[in-house]
């Protein structure tokens, strides 16, 4: 399914795949770079991308407009599965798009869609994994780590990449075929059941208990005995209180 384009350095794998998609590149095109000079995560935040990490973007052309959060969770599930298959490490999802090991972020996932008129043209899923590079968290409330640090030795990045792509192929097929991906991911979403503080893009802080994930990938937050549905696109940051 996958057609890899491997590069030493790019500004952003997301941007390059977007250019290739506009030129008609097929679904399954993957750009992989050893480093990025302008990598980004959610809301355009910088994603530090030094040598020793795994940075790749996947071009998808699903037949209908997806709920991006369910696709993001599907990709996050693939990263969790891929890490476990390649290393034996137990990873979890911190809603909406972080992959963590022992409460420390080791990977992030984003999904960006492009439309032509009223119809979906393509979706680009970006995956960044801290593998063997030294990582310093820029947010004290969200500590970061890398696979090597958790494993106690360097990880074979190509092997990890292959494991994640294989897992993604399976998860994407499940998603396309209408499998309940929320049910599949629910067991590895560490956020459920925890007391959290969500900073909304509006600047408002909401504190409560994360009760569950709904079928569109929204977080069900119990706050002051009321249940709110929090959508990922409205969230600036999530942390445990």
Backbone as CSV, one residue per row, in Angstrom:
resi,resn,N_x,N_y,N_z,CA_x,CA_y,CA_z,C_x,C_y,C_z
1,UNK,0.832,-1.218,0.000,0.000,0.000,0.000,0.859,1.258,0.000
2,UNK,2.018,1.203,0.629,2.794,2.413,0.858,3.883,2.593,-0.197
3,UNK,4.035,3.827,-0.654,5.106,4.204,-1.584,5.941,5.275,-0.913
4,UNK,7.156,4.896,-0.484,7.976,5.775,0.349,8.896,6.671,-0.470
5,UNK,8.966,7.921,-0.046,9.932,8.884,-0.555,10.780,9.314,0.623
6,UNK,12.032,8.873,0.668,12.901,9.124,1.815,13.853,10.279,1.525
7,UNK,13.925,11.212,2.466,14.753,12.409,2.301,15.597,12.639,3.550
8,UNK,16.720,13.301,3.348,17.557,13.659,4.487,16.917,14.775,5.300
9,UNK,16.453,15.818,4.612,15.929,16.996,5.298,14.839,17.643,4.468
10,UNK,13.792,18.079,5.145,12.732,18.864,4.510,12.322,19.965,5.482
11,UNK,11.601,20.943,4.950,11.011,21.913,5.860,9.955,21.215,6.694
12,UNK,8.955,20.629,6.012,7.871,19.909,6.678,7.406,18.776,5.764
13,UNK,7.341,17.573,6.294,6.826,16.458,5.492,5.366,16.697,5.119
14,UNK,4.615,17.357,5.989,3.212,17.669,5.675,3.116,18.542,4.434
15,UNK,3.944,19.576,4.389,3.891,20.506,3.256,4.304,19.828,1.961
16,UNK,5.311,18.963,2.019,5.764,18.289,0.807,4.705,17.319,0.298
17,UNK,4.067,16.584,1.190,3.001,15.680,0.761,1.836,16.468,0.182
18,UNK,1.558,17.628,0.750,0.488,18.463,0.198,0.799,18.855,-1.249
19,UNK,2.056,19.201,-1.514,2.457,19.535,-2.888,2.311,18.324,-3.810
20,UNK,2.748,17.167,-3.341,2.650,15.956,-4.146,1.188,15.578,-4.404
21,UNK,0.349,15.764,-3.394,-1.072,15.453,-3.540,-1.719,16.350,-4.596
22,UNK,-1.359,17.631,-4.582,-1.909,18.573,-5.554,-1.479,18.220,-6.973
23,UNK,-0.340,17.510,-7.077,0.155,17.085,-8.387,-0.409,15.729,-8.805
24,UNK,-1.275,15.160,-7.948,-1.930,13.909,-8.308,-1.323,12.660,-7.720
25,UNK,-0.466,12.772,-6.732,0.150,11.596,-6.118,-0.923,10.648,-5.593
26,UNK,-0.627,9.361,-5.641,-1.596,8.344,-5.264,-1.709,8.191,-3.755
27,UNK,-2.860,7.672,-3.339,-3.025,7.322,-1.936,-1.926,6.337,-1.550
28,UNK,-1.407,6.495,-0.342,-0.338,5.625,0.120,1.046,6.219,-0.066
29,UNK,1.114,7.399,-0.695,2.395,8.100,-0.792,2.833,8.528,0.612
30,UNK,4.080,8.241,0.941,4.608,8.577,2.268,5.936,9.311,2.101
31,UNK,6.046,10.465,2.724,7.318,11.187,2.761,7.919,11.002,4.145
32,UNK,9.169,10.541,4.163,9.895,10.319,5.404,11.159,11.172,5.374
33,UNK,11.436,11.871,6.456,12.641,12.701,6.527,13.415,12.388,7.797
34,UNK,14.744,12.490,7.695,15.572,12.282,8.880,15.503,13.475,9.820
35,UNK,15.187,14.640,9.256,14.994,15.822,10.101,14.124,16.822,9.345
36,UNK,13.452,17.672,10.121,12.631,18.740,9.556,13.133,20.078,10.108
37,UNK,13.105,21.076,9.257,13.504,22.405,9.721,12.297,23.257,10.097
38,UNK,11.099,22.798,9.699,9.887,23.556,10.019,8.740,22.600,10.329
39,UNK,9.043,21.557,11.107,8.012,20.609,11.495,6.973,21.280,12.367
40,UNK,5.746,20.772,12.310,4.688,21.384,13.113,3.711,20.329,13.621
41,UNK,3.074,20.685,14.730,2.046,19.837,15.307,0.698,20.526,15.221
42,UNK,-0.164,20.258,16.198,-1.499,20.862,16.194,-1.402,22.377,16.322
43,UNK,-2.355,23.058,15.670,-2.464,24.516,15.725,-1.183,25.211,15.274
44,UNK,-0.396,24.534,14.412,0.811,25.151,13.868,1.972,25.231,14.830
45,UNK,1.872,24.542,15.996,2.980,24.569,16.943,4.209,23.916,16.329
46,UNK,5.379,24.420,16.671,6.623,23.835,16.167,6.805,22.438,16.731
47,UNK,7.219,21.526,15.881,7.592,20.177,16.328,9.092,20.053,16.114
48,UNK,9.842,20.038,17.212,11.298,19.944,17.120,11.668,18.616,16.477
49,UNK,12.474,18.667,15.406,12.685,17.475,14.576,14.160,17.238,14.275
50,UNK,14.961,16.930,15.295,16.393,16.708,15.065,16.663,15.314,14.509
51,UNK,17.901,15.074,14.102,18.307,13.732,13.706,18.004,12.755,14.833
52,UNK,17.654,11.535,14.438,17.388,10.515,15.444,15.919,10.310,15.732
53,UNK,15.053,11.016,14.992,13.617,10.839,15.156,12.994,10.242,13.905
54,UNK,11.719,9.907,13.997,10.948,9.411,12.853,9.906,10.457,12.503
55,UNK,10.003,11.012,11.303,9.090,12.064,10.860,8.533,11.656,9.502
56,UNK,7.222,11.454,9.428,6.636,11.043,8.155,5.200,11.532,8.028
57,UNK,4.805,11.711,6.765,3.443,12.123,6.453,2.887,11.190,5.397
58,UNK,1.617,10.798,5.578,0.962,9.808,4.735,-0.184,10.465,3.980
59,UNK,-0.272,10.205,2.696,-1.358,10.729,1.871,-2.483,9.705,1.789
60,UNK,-3.677,10.148,2.174,-4.864,9.297,2.123,-5.915,9.961,1.246
61,UNK,-6.637,9.126,0.527,-7.744,9.632,-0.298,-8.991,8.814,0.009
62,UNK,-9.550,8.967,1.217,-10.755,8.206,1.577,-11.926,8.615,0.700
63,UNK,-12.874,7.704,0.479,-13.973,7.983,-0.451,-14.985,9.006,0.040
64,UNK,-15.001,9.297,1.326,-15.942,10.281,1.852,-15.256,11.109,2.917
65,UNK,-15.873,12.216,3.268,-15.280,13.119,4.244,-15.236,12.451,5.616
66,UNK,-14.068,12.337,6.199,-13.973,11.667,7.494,-14.228,12.628,8.641
67,UNK,-14.551,12.060,9.795,-14.456,12.827,11.028,-12.993,12.810,11.410
68,UNK,-12.329,13.954,11.294,-10.881,13.978,11.439,-10.419,13.450,12.782
69,UNK,-11.207,13.682,13.845,-10.753,13.205,15.139,-10.751,11.685,15.205
70,UNK,-11.714,11.026,14.554,-11.685,9.564,14.576,-10.509,9.056,13.739
71,UNK,-10.152,9.777,12.668,-8.995,9.372,11.871,-7.698,9.629,12.642
72,UNK,-7.638,10.738,13.381,-6.475,11.020,14.218,-6.310,9.939,15.282
73,UNK,-7.411,9.526,15.898,-7.343,8.467,16.901,-6.944,7.138,16.266
74,UNK,-7.417,6.896,15.038,-7.028,5.684,14.324,-5.525,5.666,14.082
75,UNK,-4.977,6.807,13.658,-3.532,6.909,13.436,-2.772,6.769,14.749
76,UNK,-3.288,7.365,15.804,-2.642,7.254,17.121,-2.632,5.804,17.591
77,UNK,-3.732,5.095,17.335,-3.796,3.675,17.686,-2.732,2.897,16.923
78,UNK,-2.526,3.239,15.648,-1.498,2.571,14.852,-0.107,2.813,15.427
79,UNK,0.152,4.033,15.895,1.452,4.335,16.493,1.634,3.525,17.773
80,UNK,0.591,3.449,18.597,0.654,2.647,19.822,0.962,1.188,19.485
81,UNK,0.222,0.641,18.523,0.433,-0.755,18.125,1.824,-0.958,17.532
82,UNK,2.242,-0.009,16.692,3.538,-0.132,16.037,4.689,-0.097,17.020
83,UNK,4.613,0.806,18.001,5.657,0.886,19.024,5.718,-0.415,19.821
84,UNK,4.549,-0.910,20.210,4.527,-2.138,20.998,5.059,-3.324,20.197
85,UNK,4.654,-3.430,18.916,5.117,-4.542,18.086,6.622,-4.494,17.864
86,UNK,7.171,-3.281,17.695,8.593,-3.140,17.377,9.491,-3.206,18.604
87,UNK,8.977,-2.780,19.755,9.848,-2.643,20.932,9.368,-3.384,22.172
88,UNK,8.101,-3.737,22.213,7.545,-4.340,23.415,7.113,-3.333,24.461
89,UNK,7.344,-2.044,24.207,6.952,-1.007,25.156,5.449,-0.768,25.116
90,UNK,4.847,-0.543,26.268,3.427,-0.262,26.343,3.192,1.236,26.200
91,UNK,2.558,1.634,25.124,2.242,3.047,24.885,0.737,3.254,25.039
92,UNK,0.358,4.511,25.254,-1.054,4.881,25.389,-1.306,6.193,24.655
93,UNK,-2.574,6.487,24.446,-2.976,7.738,23.801,-3.409,8.728,24.877
94,UNK,-2.847,9.918,24.832,-3.359,11.023,25.641,-4.174,11.888,24.689
95,UNK,-5.498,11.861,24.888,-6.391,12.590,24.000,-5.962,14.061,23.914
96,UNK,-5.982,14.694,22.712,-6.535,14.125,21.483,-5.544,13.453,20.548
97,UNK,-4.217,13.709,20.700,-3.324,13.229,19.633,-1.914,12.883,20.084
98,UNK,-1.688,12.786,21.392,-0.358,12.449,21.887,-0.261,10.956,22.168
99,UNK,0.921,10.408,21.932,1.218,9.036,22.342,2.252,9.117,23.457
100,UNK,1.950,8.461,24.571,2.798,8.573,25.755,3.238,7.196,26.238
101,UNK,4.384,7.172,26.901,4.869,5.994,27.607,5.216,6.439,29.020
102,UNK,4.616,5.793,29.999,4.846,6.154,31.409,4.615,7.651,31.628
103,UNK,3.520,8.151,31.090,3.084,9.540,31.270,3.921,10.564,30.511
104,UNK,4.894,10.126,29.710,5.734,11.057,28.966,5.463,10.941,27.468
105,UNK,5.349,12.086,26.810,5.039,12.101,25.383,6.225,11.610,24.557
106,UNK,5.959,10.637,23.696,6.997,10.141,22.788,6.622,10.348,21.321
107,UNK,5.365,10.673,21.041,4.938,10.829,19.646,3.706,11.705,19.560
108,UNK,3.508,12.276,18.386,2.327,13.083,18.116,1.789,12.787,16.734
109,UNK,0.486,13.005,16.560,-0.193,12.720,15.294,-1.069,13.914,14.930
110,UNK,-1.068,14.283,13.660,-2.023,15.284,13.182,-2.647,14.795,11.884
111,UNK,-3.869,15.234,11.619,-4.543,14.921,10.359,-5.086,16.225,9.786
112,UNK,-4.772,16.479,8.520,-5.204,17.710,7.855,-5.897,17.349,6.551
113,UNK,-7.092,17.903,6.352,-7.859,17.575,5.145,-7.902,18.763,4.190
114,UNK,-8.011,18.447,2.902,-8.130,19.462,1.857,-9.345,19.131,1.007
115,UNK,-10.154,20.148,0.721,-11.389,19.944,-0.032,-11.299,20.627,-1.391
116,UNK,-11.993,20.051,-2.360,-12.144,20.651,-3.684,-13.633,20.904,-3.866
117,UNK,-14.037,22.170,-3.741,-15.458,22.459,-3.744,-16.092,21.888,-2.496
118,UNK,-17.167,21.118,-2.677,-17.845,20.512,-1.532,-17.313,19.128,-1.215
119,UNK,-16.423,18.610,-2.064,-15.944,17.246,-1.865,-14.541,17.185,-1.297
120,UNK,-14.270,16.084,-0.605,-12.952,15.869,-0.036,-11.960,15.535,-1.139
121,UNK,-10.813,16.189,-1.101,-9.759,15.898,-2.062,-8.762,14.891,-1.490
122,UNK,-8.240,15.174,-0.295,-7.296,14.252,0.339,-7.116,14.601,1.804
123,UNK,-6.513,13.669,2.536,-6.154,13.871,3.938,-4.678,13.532,4.095
124,UNK,-3.965,14.333,4.863,-2.557,14.056,5.162,-2.441,13.786,6.658
125,UNK,-1.913,12.629,6.983,-1.678,12.274,8.385,-0.183,12.385,8.661
126,UNK,0.167,13.210,9.626,1.563,13.384,10.021,1.844,12.658,11.321
127,UNK,2.973,11.968,11.352,3.386,11.212,12.538,4.823,11.582,12.880
128,UNK,5.045,11.989,14.109,6.395,12.281,14.583,6.673,11.480,15.837
129,UNK,7.796,10.751,15.849,8.146,9.911,16.995,9.545,10.282,17.479
130,UNK,9.662,10.563,18.771,10.973,10.777,19.373,11.632,9.409,19.557
131,UNK,12.648,9.132,18.765,13.270,7.801,18.792,14.577,7.798,19.578
132,UNK,15.655,8.243,18.940,16.972,8.187,19.574,17.545,9.555,19.900
133,UNK,16.861,10.611,19.490,17.354,11.963,19.720,17.077,12.407,21.152
134,UNK,17.912,13.304,21.655,17.716,13.865,22.988,16.560,14.853,22.938
135,UNK,15.616,14.706,23.838,14.405,15.520,23.826,14.276,16.296,25.127
136,UNK,14.015,17.578,25.016,13.718,18.424,26.164,12.321,19.003,25.982
137,UNK,11.446,18.769,26.924,10.082,19.258,26.818,10.056,20.780,26.963
138,UNK,9.285,21.430,26.077,9.123,22.877,26.182,7.977,23.231,27.120
139,UNK,7.216,22.227,27.555,6.075,22.453,28.435,6.243,21.584,29.686
140,UNK,6.575,22.182,30.836,6.796,21.400,32.055,5.590,20.542,32.447
141,UNK,4.386,20.964,32.050,3.186,20.203,32.403,2.999,19.000,31.488
142,UNK,3.819,18.902,30.445,3.708,17.783,29.500,5.108,17.239,29.217
143,UNK,5.674,16.473,30.150,7.042,15.977,29.976,7.168,15.068,28.755
144,UNK,8.348,15.124,28.142,8.596,14.333,26.930,9.678,13.304,27.198
145,UNK,9.686,12.271,26.365,10.715,11.253,26.439,10.977,10.750,25.026
146,UNK,11.811,9.735,24.908,12.043,9.115,23.604,12.048,7.601,23.760
147,UNK,11.944,6.916,22.638,11.870,5.460,22.678,13.146,4.872,23.272
148,UNK,14.297,5.417,22.857,15.567,4.898,23.355,15.656,5.000,24.868
149,UNK,15.210,6.139,25.406,15.267,6.333,26.846,14.397,5.343,27.598
150,UNK,13.238,5.029,27.043,12.330,4.089,27.689,12.767,2.646,27.466
151,UNK,13.440,2.410,26.349,13.869,1.061,25.991,15.215,0.693,26.612
152,UNK,16.033,1.722,26.886,17.359,1.478,27.427,18.414,1.241,26.378
153,UNK,18.062,1.473,25.138,18.996,1.331,24.010,18.391,2.020,22.798
154,UNK,19.227,2.294,21.798,18.714,2.896,20.577,17.752,1.943,19.877
155,UNK,16.753,2.521,19.230,15.789,1.731,18.477,16.134,1.795,16.996
156,UNK,15.881,0.725,16.275,16.054,0.698,14.824,14.894,1.476,14.206
157,UNK,15.178,2.681,13.723,14.114,3.567,13.264,13.385,2.984,12.054
158,UNK,14.111,2.381,11.126,13.455,1.797,9.947,12.524,0.654,10.356
159,UNK,12.949,-0.132,11.313,12.090,-1.221,11.795,10.841,-0.655,12.454
160,UNK,11.015,0.382,13.277,9.870,1.018,13.927,8.944,1.624,12.882
161,UNK,9.517,2.278,11.885,8.712,2.867,10.811,7.871,1.805,10.115
162,UNK,8.494,0.690,9.765,7.766,-0.386,9.108,6.651,-0.941,9.970
163,UNK,6.912,-1.054,11.267,5.913,-1.563,12.193,4.721,-0.620,12.291
164,UNK,4.997,0.689,12.347,3.908,1.670,12.430,3.110,1.695,11.130
165,UNK,3.789,1.647,9.986,3.076,1.659,8.705,2.212,0.409,8.541
166,UNK,2.724,-0.725,8.963,1.926,-1.952,8.891,0.690,-1.837,9.778
167,UNK,0.888,-1.327,10.991,-0.227,-1.150,11.913,-1.220,-0.122,11.381
168,UNK,-0.695,0.926,10.734,-1.588,1.944,10.185,-2.420,1.366,9.044
169,UNK,-1.796,0.556,8.186,-2.547,-0.056,7.102,-3.726,-0.856,7.620
170,UNK,-3.499,-1.619,8.684,-4.573,-2.413,9.282,-5.640,-1.521,9.905
171,UNK,-5.206,-0.528,10.671,-6.152,0.359,11.348,-6.959,1.191,10.349
172,UNK,-6.303,1.632,9.277,-6.999,2.433,8.259,-8.053,1.588,7.546
173,UNK,-7.715,0.341,7.247,-8.704,-0.557,6.637,-9.889,-0.758,7.570
174,UNK,-9.608,-0.902,8.863,-10.697,-1.046,9.834,-11.569,0.195,9.823
175,UNK,-10.941,1.338,9.796,-11.677,2.613,9.780,-12.533,2.734,8.517
176,UNK,-11.946,2.399,7.355,-12.680,2.473,6.094,-13.874,1.521,6.075
177,UNK,-13.702,0.356,6.697,-14.742,-0.673,6.675,-15.810,-0.472,7.735
178,UNK,-15.714,0.635,8.457,-16.754,0.948,9.432,-16.590,0.299,10.787
179,UNK,-15.403,-0.252,11.053,-15.147,-0.817,12.381,-15.242,0.288,13.435
180,UNK,-15.737,-0.053,14.590,-15.861,0.921,15.679,-14.473,1.226,16.234
181,UNK,-13.797,2.219,15.641,-12.430,2.537,16.073,-12.415,3.153,17.469
182,UNK,-13.508,3.763,17.860,-13.568,4.316,19.218,-13.495,3.184,20.230
183,UNK,-14.191,2.094,19.952,-14.129,0.931,20.842,-12.712,0.372,20.894
184,UNK,-12.032,0.363,19.734,-10.671,-0.160,19.675,-9.691,0.721,20.455
185,UNK,-9.892,2.037,20.359,-8.945,2.953,21.006,-9.242,3.176,22.482
186,UNK,-10.490,2.949,22.872,-10.891,3.269,24.248,-9.983,2.598,25.277
187,UNK,-9.553,1.399,24.996,-8.730,0.666,25.953,-7.319,1.203,26.110
188,UNK,-6.867,2.046,25.176,-5.499,2.580,25.272,-5.485,4.096,25.444
189,UNK,-6.640,4.714,25.653,-6.688,6.154,25.906,-6.543,6.397,27.402
190,UNK,-5.381,6.857,27.806,-5.076,7.007,29.233,-5.859,8.149,29.865
191,UNK,-6.401,9.054,29.074,-7.094,10.231,29.598,-8.388,9.857,30.309
192,UNK,-9.033,8.778,29.848,-10.332,8.389,30.401,-10.199,8.048,31.887
193,UNK,-11.087,8.666,32.683,-11.115,8.405,34.115,-10.234,9.331,34.931
194,UNK,-9.496,10.214,34.271,-8.571,11.100,34.990,-9.157,12.503,35.163
195,UNK,-8.715,13.159,36.221,-9.070,14.568,36.400,-8.119,15.396,35.562
196,UNK,-8.660,16.258,34.729,-7.856,17.010,33.773,-8.258,18.478,33.755
197,UNK,-7.363,19.273,33.199,-7.657,20.682,32.922,-7.457,20.889,31.420
198,UNK,-8.493,21.389,30.769,-8.424,21.670,29.337,-8.412,23.168,29.127
199,UNK,-7.409,23.656,28.451,-7.385,25.059,28.044,-7.943,25.137,26.633
200,UNK,-9.067,25.848,26.509,-9.713,25.979,25.207,-9.003,27.046,24.374
201,UNK,-9.205,27.013,23.074,-8.615,28.034,22.210,-9.129,29.420,22.573
202,UNK,-10.288,29.487,23.181,-10.852,30.768,23.620,-10.107,31.324,24.828
203,UNK,-9.269,30.485,25.471,-8.556,30.901,26.678,-9.183,30.389,27.960
204,UNK,-10.389,29.868,27.871,-11.086,29.352,29.046,-10.476,28.029,29.499
205,UNK,-10.337,27.860,30.823,-9.895,26.595,31.397,-11.097,25.819,31.921
206,UNK,-11.184,24.546,31.565,-12.251,23.678,32.037,-11.620,22.513,32.791
207,UNK,-12.015,22.340,34.056,-11.485,21.253,34.864,-12.590,20.259,35.175
208,UNK,-12.268,18.993,35.107,-13.261,17.964,35.408,-12.679,16.582,35.213
209,UNK,-13.581,15.589,35.156,-13.188,14.200,34.965,-13.495,13.794,33.521
210,UNK,-12.496,13.236,32.859,-12.714,12.721,31.503,-13.448,11.387,31.625
211,UNK,-14.713,11.368,31.240,-15.531,10.167,31.458,-15.381,9.163,30.326
212,UNK,-15.333,9.672,29.076,-15.332,8.730,27.947,-15.031,9.499,26.666
213,UNK,-14.983,8.763,25.562,-14.859,9.321,24.216,-16.125,8.960,23.457
214,UNK,-16.738,9.935,22.777,-17.956,9.607,22.025,-17.614,9.098,20.624
215,UNK,-18.623,8.788,19.832,-18.406,8.124,18.551,-17.775,9.022,17.490
216,UNK,-17.730,10.323,17.727,-17.040,11.214,16.793,-15.647,11.581,17.299
217,UNK,-15.223,10.954,18.390,-13.892,11.217,18.929,-13.839,12.349,19.930
218,UNK,-14.992,12.931,20.269,-15.042,14.003,21.255,-14.860,13.460,22.668
219,UNK,-14.311,14.294,23.542,-14.083,13.915,24.931,-15.295,14.313,25.763
220,UNK,-15.805,13.373,26.559,-16.922,13.655,27.454,-16.346,14.047,28.807
221,UNK,-16.517,15.309,29.162,-15.952,15.875,30.389,-17.066,16.137,31.392
222,UNK,-16.934,15.561,32.578,-17.907,15.804,33.645,-17.377,16.944,34.509
223,UNK,-18.147,18.008,34.545,-17.725,19.227,35.253,-18.928,19.805,35.979
224,UNK,-18.791,19.983,37.295,-19.898,20.531,38.098,-21.189,19.751,37.857
225,UNK,-21.053,18.415,37.825,-22.172,17.487,37.658,-22.852,17.608,36.295
226,UNK,-22.211,18.295,35.381,-22.727,18.378,34.012,-21.721,17.725,33.076
227,UNK,-22.235,17.140,32.011,-21.360,16.506,31.035,-21.245,17.387,29.791
228,UNK,-20.020,17.703,29.431,-19.748,18.514,28.254,-19.042,17.664,27.206
229,UNK,-19.308,17.953,25.938,-18.582,17.306,24.846,-17.514,18.280,24.368
230,UNK,-16.262,17.875,24.460,-15.141,18.716,24.063,-14.598,18.204,22.735
231,UNK,-14.544,19.085,21.750,-14.038,18.716,20.427,-12.572,19.118,20.302
232,UNK,-11.795,18.244,19.708,-10.345,18.439,19.651,-9.966,19.766,19.004
233,UNK,-10.709,20.174,17.969,-10.342,21.396,17.261,-10.503,22.652,18.118
234,UNK,-11.233,22.529,19.232,-11.446,23.673,20.121,-10.447,23.717,21.273
235,UNK,-9.578,22.720,21.350,-8.679,22.567,22.494,-7.290,23.106,22.172
236,UNK,-6.791,23.944,23.053,-5.420,24.433,22.931,-4.448,23.489,23.624
237,UNK,-4.828,23.027,24.831,-3.918,22.173,25.606,-4.709,21.373,26.615
238,UNK,-4.240,20.173,26.905,-4.831,19.333,27.945,-3.732,18.899,28.904
239,UNK,-4.015,18.987,30.196,-3.057,18.510,31.186,-3.822,17.898,32.342
240,UNK,-3.130,17.039,33.075,-3.733,16.450,34.252,-3.598,17.413,35.419
241,UNK,-4.685,17.546,36.174,-4.696,18.524,37.273,-4.007,17.957,38.497
